[in-house]
């Protein structure tokens, strides 16, 4: 079971949720946690080609991406622009890789947490069963002791009756 990255409450398997297509944050699919209107949530639910981006990622990425074409007549400027755009591209690439790794790790951790929860439930069930079986064994030991004592008593009574005959 994972937790909502917005309200920090748990998200069950049956409750609808959204995952940010950039950073992998998972939130409840409601107006409060997503910041979307009812119509927007409905559109996301019904359309398979729409993806959701969290508020943090929307703030980080520019609203408009521009394509800059360098001019051919100024060689020095081209080198500077290429270097600047190269470092910008490199930092964006590193950020994208980092987000992908975080997303993959988060998915794996969620899977591990689900498995761990499942195993904890199974262990609790086994412990409960063991406790019941232990009580049953104690009851059977008491009954066995009672029957052994009763058998010994009856053997003594029969032995006494045989001697009295």
C-alpha positions as CSV (number, residue, x, y, z in Angstrom):
1,X,0.0,0.0,0.0
2,X,1.5,3.3,-1.1
3,X,1.0,6.8,0.4
4,X,-0.2,9.9,-1.3
5,X,2.6,12.3,-2.0
6,X,0.3,15.2,-1.4
7,X,-1.8,14.5,1.7
8,X,0.5,11.6,3.0
9,X,-2.6,9.3,3.6
10,X,-2.5,5.7,2.4
11,X,-3.7,4.9,-1.1
12,X,-5.5,1.5,-1.3
13,X,-5.4,-0.8,-4.3
14,X,-9.1,0.0,-5.0
15,X,-8.9,3.8,-4.7
16,X,-8.3,5.8,-7.9
17,X,-4.9,7.5,-8.1
18,X,-2.8,9.5,-10.5
19,X,0.9,9.2,-11.2
20,X,2.9,12.1,-12.4
21,X,4.4,11.3,-15.9
22,X,7.5,13.3,-15.1
23,X,8.6,12.5,-11.5
24,X,6.4,9.5,-10.6
25,X,4.6,11.1,-7.6
26,X,1.4,9.2,-6.8
27,X,-1.6,11.1,-5.4
28,X,-5.3,10.4,-4.8
29,X,-7.4,11.1,-7.9
30,X,-9.4,13.8,-6.3
31,X,-9.6,17.6,-6.6
32,X,-7.8,18.3,-3.3
33,X,-4.7,16.2,-4.0
34,X,-4.4,16.8,-7.8
35,X,-5.5,20.5,-8.0
36,X,-7.7,19.5,-11.0
37,X,-11.4,20.2,-11.5
38,X,-14.0,17.5,-11.7
39,X,-14.2,17.8,-15.4
40,X,-10.4,17.6,-15.8
41,X,-10.4,14.4,-13.6
42,X,-13.2,12.9,-15.6
43,X,-11.3,13.7,-18.9
44,X,-8.2,12.1,-17.5
45,X,-10.1,9.0,-16.4
46,X,-11.8,8.6,-19.8
47,X,-9.0,9.4,-22.2
48,X,-6.1,7.1,-22.6
49,X,-3.8,9.5,-24.4
50,X,-3.8,12.2,-21.6
51,X,-1.1,12.3,-19.0
52,X,-1.0,14.1,-15.7
53,X,1.8,16.2,-14.4
54,X,2.0,17.2,-10.7
55,X,2.1,20.9,-9.6
56,X,5.8,20.8,-8.7
57,X,6.8,19.5,-12.2
58,X,4.5,22.1,-13.9
59,X,6.3,24.8,-11.9
60,X,9.8,23.5,-12.9
61,X,9.2,23.1,-16.6
62,X,8.8,26.2,-18.7
63,X,5.4,26.9,-20.1
64,X,6.7,27.4,-23.6
65,X,9.6,25.6,-25.1
66,X,11.4,27.4,-27.9
67,X,13.6,26.1,-30.7
68,X,16.5,28.5,-31.3
69,X,18.3,28.4,-34.6
70,X,21.8,29.8,-34.5
71,X,22.9,32.2,-37.2
72,X,25.5,31.0,-39.7
73,X,27.6,34.2,-40.0
74,X,29.0,34.4,-36.4
75,X,31.2,31.4,-35.6
76,X,32.2,32.6,-32.1
77,X,28.7,33.1,-31.0
78,X,27.7,29.7,-32.3
79,X,30.3,28.1,-30.1
80,X,29.0,29.9,-27.0
81,X,25.4,29.2,-27.8
82,X,26.2,25.6,-28.5
83,X,28.1,25.3,-25.2
84,X,25.3,27.0,-23.2
85,X,22.6,25.0,-24.9
86,X,24.8,21.8,-24.5
87,X,25.1,22.4,-20.7
88,X,21.4,23.2,-20.5
89,X,20.6,20.1,-22.4
90,X,23.0,18.1,-20.2
91,X,21.4,19.4,-17.0
92,X,18.0,18.6,-18.4
93,X,19.1,15.1,-19.4
94,X,20.6,14.6,-15.9
95,X,17.3,15.8,-14.3
96,X,15.3,13.6,-16.6
97,X,17.5,10.5,-15.8
98,X,17.3,11.4,-12.1
99,X,13.5,11.6,-12.2
100,X,13.3,8.3,-14.1
101,X,15.5,6.6,-11.6
102,X,13.4,8.0,-8.7
103,X,10.3,6.8,-10.4
104,X,11.6,3.3,-10.9
105,X,12.9,3.1,-7.4
106,X,9.6,4.4,-6.0
107,X,7.7,1.7,-8.0
108,X,10.0,-1.0,-6.8
109,X,9.7,0.2,-3.2
110,X,5.9,0.3,-3.5
111,X,6.0,-3.3,-4.8
112,X,8.3,-4.4,-1.9
113,X,6.1,-2.6,0.6
114,X,3.0,-4.4,-0.8
115,X,4.8,-7.8,-0.6
116,X,6.0,-7.0,2.9
117,X,2.5,-6.1,4.0
118,X,1.2,-9.3,2.5
119,X,3.8,-11.3,4.4
120,X,3.1,-9.5,7.6
121,X,-0.6,-10.4,7.3
122,X,0.3,-14.0,6.6
123,X,2.7,-14.1,9.6
124,X,-0.1,-12.7,11.9
125,X,-2.4,-15.4,10.6
126,X,0.2,-18.1,11.3
127,X,0.9,-16.7,14.8
128,X,-2.9,-16.7,15.6
129,X,-3.2,-20.3,14.4
130,X,-0.1,-21.3,16.4
131,X,-1.6,-19.7,19.5
132,X,-4.9,-21.6,19.0
133,X,-3.0,-24.9,18.4
134,X,-0.9,-24.4,21.6
135,X,-4.1,-23.9,23.6
136,X,-5.6,-27.1,22.1
137,X,-2.5,-29.1,23.0
138,X,-2.6,-27.8,26.6
139,X,-6.3,-28.8,26.8
140,X,-5.5,-32.3,25.4
141,X,-2.7,-32.7,27.9
142,X,-5.1,-31.9,30.7
143,X,-7.7,-34.4,29.4
144,X,-4.9,-37.0,28.9
145,X,-3.8,-36.5,32.5
146,X,-7.4,-36.8,33.8
147,X,-8.0,-40.0,31.8
148,X,-4.7,-41.5,33.0
149,X,-5.6,-40.8,36.6
150,X,-9.1,-42.2,36.1
151,X,-7.7,-45.3,34.5
152,X,-5.3,-45.8,37.4
153,X,-8.1,-45.3,39.9
154,X,-10.3,-47.9,38.0
155,X,-7.4,-50.4,37.9
156,X,-7.1,-50.0,41.7
157,X,-10.8,-50.5,42.2
158,X,-10.9,-53.6,40.0
159,X,-7.8,-55.0,41.7
160,X,-9.5,-54.5,45.1
161,X,-12.7,-56.1,43.8
162,X,-10.7,-59.1,42.6
163,X,-9.0,-59.5,46.0
164,X,-12.3,-59.3,47.8
165,X,-13.8,-62.2,45.8
